[in-house]
Amino acid sequence: MPQPTPGKASLSTDHPPRTPRPPGPYRRLLTTPGALAFTLPNLLARLSMGMFSVSAVVMIAGARGSYALAGAVTATGLAATAAVAPWTARLVDRYGQARIAVPATTIAALGSLALLLCVHFGAPAWTLFASYAATATTPNTGGMSRARWAHLLKGDHGALHTANSFEQAADELCFMLGPVLAAFLCGTFFPEAGTLVGAVLLLTGVLLFAAQRSTEPPVHARRAAKSPVRAPGIPPLLAVCLAMGAVFGSTEVVTIAFADAQGHRSAAGVVLALQAAGSCVAGLLYGALRPTGPADTRLPWCIAAMAALLTLPLLAASLTASLPFLAAALLIAGMATAPTMVTTMTLVQRRTPEGRLNEGMTLAVTGLLGGIAGGSATGGWMVDHLSPTAGFGVPVTAAAVALMISLAARTPGTDSCPMH
């Protein structure tokens, strides 16, 4: 009787078939048909959004020798964006992303190039304000991407939660990389390089994004949906966005002032990037989870966590006066940002009337921009009249205000089902 060889014996051993590991939530998300085709160019366009402000400040201050003029020009652009962006978003909802975003982006890119030429050739100061104000037609690229996810994942609340978390993490990543890339280009090549590259990236990204027509949400040209501002639950959300914008604006100004007082102003960008990194990581982790309970119940908890963690930078500045300790505190504090913003945008999506989604999300971004402007001014006043350390009390206060608004406006049970 033949004896089995060792090789055959090993082959005869029964092993249960290995079950393939199911794909993670982000892999499932990005393998959605058409997802990568619109996501990658949208990220390209969004990266440029983080470049323009820094590029303009470096370019104008270097050529005119005035940070006051550079700040005033960028502030004018911010105010113009707050006024024009909701109108642009309304047109996008009514006529479609491709039909509106391409000409609107072209106007914005021409405005950036006009600013570059006016600075380079020494045109009067008023031309700088006019040129930069033209960039206000830039469409809300993040909002258009979120609108596509809402269309593709309609009815799948878990996947949409992952998509919103991915988009928030992308926002934070672009916020980190955009200023760094702008500073590198302006410092390595010529002062106008950041603005020039940013305009090219913006136009290229939007053109490629708009070309993906298969994932574009349908338009509702004849639908008489009410304005998002008058939709139930939207006004308090916009007030929350305004307060959270004050958190971001004041933190940026106060951190720069604190680093300058320590003799390391050039390190302020790295410190702020760590805060964005903490938010980016937290956003990705939050998207991999499946939160339970309605979003309007989660929002106060998220804001409360933000307010609590924002006391860490205040304590680090007060007790240690150390920039490395402050950086660590901001890294931890940033981890509450993305979950708060994801939950806020989820509620905006659910409460915005159908056919006005891009407008609703753009109004939320406008609230953030207004809060950033107010927070920057308040933080700057605290730095000038008290100290940078005292200035870290402004973001804590703003987060506390956002918490009170969310608690006062909470309507249990209204957000358990989306409106779309």
Salt bridges, closest charged atoms under 4 A:
GLU167 OE1 - ARG46 NH2 2.38
ASP171 OD1 - ARG46 NH1 2.67
ASP171 OD2 - ARG146 NH2 2.95
GLU192 OE2 - HIS120 ND1 3.13
GLU216 OE1 - ARG213 NE 2.93
GLU354 OE2 - LYS154 NZ 3.86
GLU359 OE2 - ARG90 NE 3.08
GLU359 OE1 - ARG356 NE 2.71
ASP415 OD2 - ARG351 NH2 2.59
